């Protein structure tokens, strides 16, 4: 998953958020879609594994048939991504 694709996909999960929802971390990305800190990375991974994946398993008819694969791709992307820095964000925006 490329950074911009990951950013767009993470934001789509916001439609399932409620006020005070710990899933707000999914909106903590700029277009480079790099974790802002190790805590941000952990929060996003936890949200994907504890909230998003179980929701897709519980209600598969509500999602695209490749939704689980996309969530796993996003999780894997976030696990491998470097942390965001001002220089990283600037270089991603210039692409």
C-alpha positions in Angstrom: 0.0 0.0 0.0 1.4 3.4 -1.0 1.4 6.3 1.5 -1.4 8.2 -0.2 -3.6 5.1 -0.6 -3.0 4.3 3.1 -4.0 7.8 4.1 -7.2 7.7 2.1 -8.1 4.3 3.4 -7.4 5.1 7.0 -9.7 8.1 6.8 -12.6 6.0 5.4 -12.8 4.2 8.7 -13.8 7.5 10.4 -17.4 6.8 9.3 -17.5 4.2 12.1 -16.2 6.6 14.8 -18.1 8.1 17.7 -17.1 11.1 19.9 -14.3 9.9 22.2 -13.7 6.9 20.1 -10.1 5.7 20.3 -10.2 5.2 16.5 -9.6 9.0 16.1 -5.9 7.9 15.7 -6.8 7.0 12.1 -7.2 10.7 11.4 -3.7 11.5 12.8 -2.0 11.2 9.4 -0.9 13.8 6.9 -0.8 12.7 3.2 2.5 10.9 3.9 0.5 8.5 6.1 3.4 8.0 8.4 2.9 7.4 12.1 3.4 10.6 14.1 5.0 8.6 17.0 5.4 5.0 18.2 2.4 5.6 20.4 0.4 6.7 17.3 1.5 3.6 15.4 0.5 1.4 18.4 -2.9 3.1 18.7 -3.6 2.6 15.0 -2.5 -1.0 14.9 -4.6 -1.7 18.1 -7.6 -0.1 16.5 -7.3 -2.1 13.3 -6.8 -5.4 15.1 -9.4 -4.8 17.9 -12.1 -2.8 16.2 -11.8 -2.8 12.4 -11.0 -6.4 11.7 -13.6 -7.8 14.1 -16.2 -5.5 12.6 -15.5 -6.8 9.1 -15.6 -10.4 10.4 -18.9 -9.7 12.2 -20.6 -7.9 9.3 -18.9 -9.0 6.1 -21.9 -8.1 3.9 -21.4 -4.5 4.8 -17.9 -4.3 3.3 -16.1 -4.9 0.0 -15.0 -8.5 -0.4 -11.4 -7.4 -0.2 -11.9 -5.3 3.0 -10.0 -7.7 5.2 -7.0 -7.8 2.8 -7.0 -3.9 2.7 -7.0 -3.7 6.5 -4.2 -6.2 6.7 -2.3 -4.2 4.1 -2.8 -1.0 6.1 -1.6 -2.7 9.3 1.5 -4.1 7.6 2.2 -0.7 6.0 2.0 1.0 9.4 4.2 -1.6 11.0 6.9 -1.0 8.5 6.6 2.8 8.0 9.1 5.1 9.4 7.9 7.9 11.7 6.9 11.1 10.2 9.3 14.0 10.2 8.8 17.5 8.7 11.3 16.6 6.0 9.5 13.3 5.2 6.1 15.0 4.9 7.6 17.7 2.6 9.2 15.1 0.3 5.9 13.1 0.1 3.9 16.2 -0.8 6.3 17.1 -3.6 5.7 13.7 -5.4 
